[in-house]
Amino acid sequence: MPSFHLTPSRVALLSGLYIVLWRGLVLVLPNEPYVALAGWAVLYLIGLAWGIYLLERTAKRIESRAVPTGDNVRPQVSVSGETVGGRRGAWNPFDPDARYYGPGLGMFCFVWLCLGGVVAKTLAASGVGPAEILQPLGNVALMLATAALATAFARNKRVRQSLSMIAAYSLLFAMVYFLAHLKFASPSGEDEYALPAGGGNDSPQAMSVKVQKVVRKRYVINPYSSITFAAPPPIDTIDVKLTDDTANRYQVGMGDGGLGSGDGEGGGFGSGKDGGKIRFIRLRHSDKSWDKNFGIGGDRNLLAELVVRFPKMNGKVAEETEGIDFAALGNFKQKAAPPLVYIGGVTTFAPSAADKRVLKQYITERHGMILGDTLGGGAFHSNFIAVMNEVTGTTRVEIPRDDPIHKRPYEIPQLPFVVAHGGSTPYGWKIDGRWVVYHHPGALSDAWRDDRAGIKKVIADQCYLLGINILSYAHREHDQWRRSQQP
Amino acid sequence: MAPFATTVTPANPSPTPPLRREGLHADAPPFLGEGLGRGWLRRSLTRLALVALALCVCSTFAPAGPLDEMPVERWAKLKEAERFQLNAAERLYRESQWKAAADEYEKFLKLYEKSEGAAFAQLKWSHCQVNLRKQNAAIKDGYQSLLDYYPDSPEAPIAGLLIGRTYRDIGDAKPAKKAYAKVIAAHPKHFAAVMARLDLVELAAKENDAETRTRLLRELTYDVERKGATTAPCVTASHQYAQLTFRTGNFEEGLKALATSCSESQMPHLLMHPSWGALPTIVGELIGSKDEPTKKNGEKLADAGAAWLKTQVTASLKDPKTKPQAMAAWYDIAEVRRHAGQADKQKAVYEDIIATLGPDDATLGYLARWYKANKQPELARTTYGKFKDVAEGQGQIALSYREETPPQTDKAVAIYRQLAADVKTAPRWLGEAAMAYRKGGKPDLAIAVYRELITSDAKGTDAYAVAIADTLYEAKRWKECIAAYRGTNNFPTNYLHMARANRELKQYDEAIALYRQVIAASPAHVSSALLDIAYTQEEAGKKEDAIKTLKQICDKHPKSPEGSKAHTRLNDVYKIPVTLGGAKD
């Protein structure tokens, strides 16, 4: 049986095969960031191995060509494993004797890269610039600075050449990595959240109730007292406050089905666009449980439930839930940001100063709303409250049981929860009469899973209804705001 | 907070000096084992009694203030049937049965719509809605209906105020301000208008509107007539205004504001009181600031405060009757210096007192504590040695030995033993000796002292038995402590400690049996004992049982902190998402 030899062409083929396999795996497992990361790491190593191999081969070839031959050549004396070449001042980077592989250039690069790295990291930490760009930029600069320092102090010309090659390769690889992760947004450079067009309403929905035997009340009246069953005052003299009860009065042309507000056909919103959808977006943050109950079998069920309960919304609700980071949240168009963003966690919630600015901008300038969900008994609960106090500039208040968010489209007289991680009262932050943050203290999204965390179906159903109410509230508010912004 | 709770402090606080020290001197009140003899005990008891009295006065204001009570004269105007019905509702209201109370008030309104008490019933119905967290119903169907149907009733201004307060409590600042403005415009002299202004001060503080806040506080402090129910909010405003001006370094203006609410003799101690002038706290805050001008304001305030207190000392010392007030003011100067971080000036005050009036135990005690705080224990002991009450001084010396690092237990115990020669006070000093041994890591010697106490002081046998068991528990002598706890009767602590000890001995079944006994006998400990059972099962390697127990906690106690812990543990450790549970608030 013939033995298998590794030839350069075979290794090149295997390297190409690796790239194909890795990218395929990334496509199959989109929610596993470690697959992509590990792939990049291995690719870096493969590239480095190729770089070293090619450099070594070329350098050897150059050196062998430069070795003087002849009888009257003086013998070469090796100093520190190196012989003095006669080719000082060459410009070919593959030649170890090239003039720029000296200590001066290494030191020069070290000083400037070090300075650049420190400045980038300081700016990122102080939140002056975009941290997501400055932070890795600083890291790369500092890594290269280290390589430059090693180059400056290396005593062997081959070592200096190798270190310079590694630094140049790393820089090139980093550039490729950033280019590969650069997101090309809409032509204007911003994302857009389009609401579905239509004319729904959020009138209270009929709910199935169990018939219970009710004991009728009877008033015990003292027979000796003088009771006057007086008629109420004439109706004209009463200043009836027609505000809340008539908020859903019928208007000519108003749509009859589905969630929303406006005068179009079916469910949807007046400011909506064809093709627009109700989406459920969660924010990616540093807590490792940020994606608990994310996607299929988790919060996707809430979107499915919305369609089941409002059949006319079919096609107007996204099929999948999404996860975005702070940068992406800040990248939405001014008047087309997502109406609601979900933030869940267990252990911590520690956005940077720049992230907090994005959140503040999102809720104040872009009329967004945040749904916070405490998913465990860790510090997330208190961290979230502290961050929201800072971001909103106000303090939390108890959300009334009879607030519209608990009444429309479904009446939710009591807060349903899985486990009371942070108590059993929902708190909110209000700005200009609008809830900008709704904080659920007891793992709301656990109840949306397929297994509904094993809790009773009645309570799980209530959790769905609460989710729909919050979605509806956020989208209605955003729709009204969008319409008010139209010229 | 319910919007109708009266949030003001009593108008006439007790002027007696003992109240003044509460919470002011971090190093002043002697802690456990640091008693300064009968004098201290008497003073402490007097203070406690006065604090209790003050709390009683406060509590009479809190639940039943002018915002949710009907005057007796109007009760007298009700017919018997009306009074019967209203009393029934009031009883349920007092018992916090909001739903039932609301029904009863509603019944009253249906039956006696034109009664004298109808507006009051409407008001209380609204209060019930607020307590049921139906604030929107309270505003629209309750307080607003009251204004619409009974605009001339005595409750109308209160309803107007509470509309504002309820809006404020649900985060709607704009309508709240509007409602407050309406009350102020419609009933400018009513106490509801005064309360509305005080609430507006709070809103201005939240919105960092310093100008409005200062203007309103100044108005309430100086311009509003204090009469009946308006007195309390104005007094509160004067405190706030004084604190606000102190923060700017303006001592004179703050003092002037406080003077509107109390007599001259009360001033020094109210100046120091944390909820009145709060001078030491403010000095500390200002001096602790990193901003240089703020720091200077703090120093200026401390100097001005100390100078003013010194004038009070000089004036009060002339009359023997007011000497206690003079002494208290003198100690206050030292306290202000302490908060200002001026340790030398603080010490100089004590030395000044001793030089002027001669040494007394109280001043020597302060001076000794100053030495201890400034890491001069030998000088502190020398000072304690000058006490007229020798036993108390020796007790303090022993304590100072215990406080050293590492504690000099033997020296302390030797002193306690000497003090225990007096039969009357022997139990106290022997108890201190045993505690010194415990903290000094000598449990056997501590137990020997406790056994000695059991024979000499039969009254405290139970407490000494518990102390022996606790000593063994702290020393991690598990087997012995289990035996010792069996002879005690401080259930459920003894059972919980025995269970813990059994777990340490890997006797898991015994531990679980003990936890189950706690569950059976003490409903308050059910969820925590169940969680302990789950942890015990985990330690015993019975993971299936532990999971079952954790699920049981989630299922039966989803509202408890243990429910949260069990849920997190099932998720994180066992990767089990199906935890059971689920409830409604």
Interface residues (C-beta under 8 A of the other chain):
Chain A: Y219 I221 N222 Y224 S225 S226 I227 T228 A230 P232 P233 I238 D239 K241 T243 D244 V346 G376 G377 G378 T394 T395 V397 E398 I399 P400 R401 D402 D403 Q414 L415 P416 F417 V418 V419 A420 H421 S424 T425 G428 W429 K430 D432 G433 G442 A443 D446 A447 R449 D451 A453 G454 I455 K456 I459 A460 Q462
Chain B: K79 E80 A81 E82 F84 K107 K110 L111 Y112 E113 K114 L132 R133 K134 Q135 N136 A137 K140 Q144 D148 Y149 D169 I170 G171 D172 K174 P175 K206 K551 C554 P558 K559 S560 P561 G563 S564 K565 A566 H567 T568 N571 D572 P577 V578 T579 L580 G581 G582 A583 K584 D585
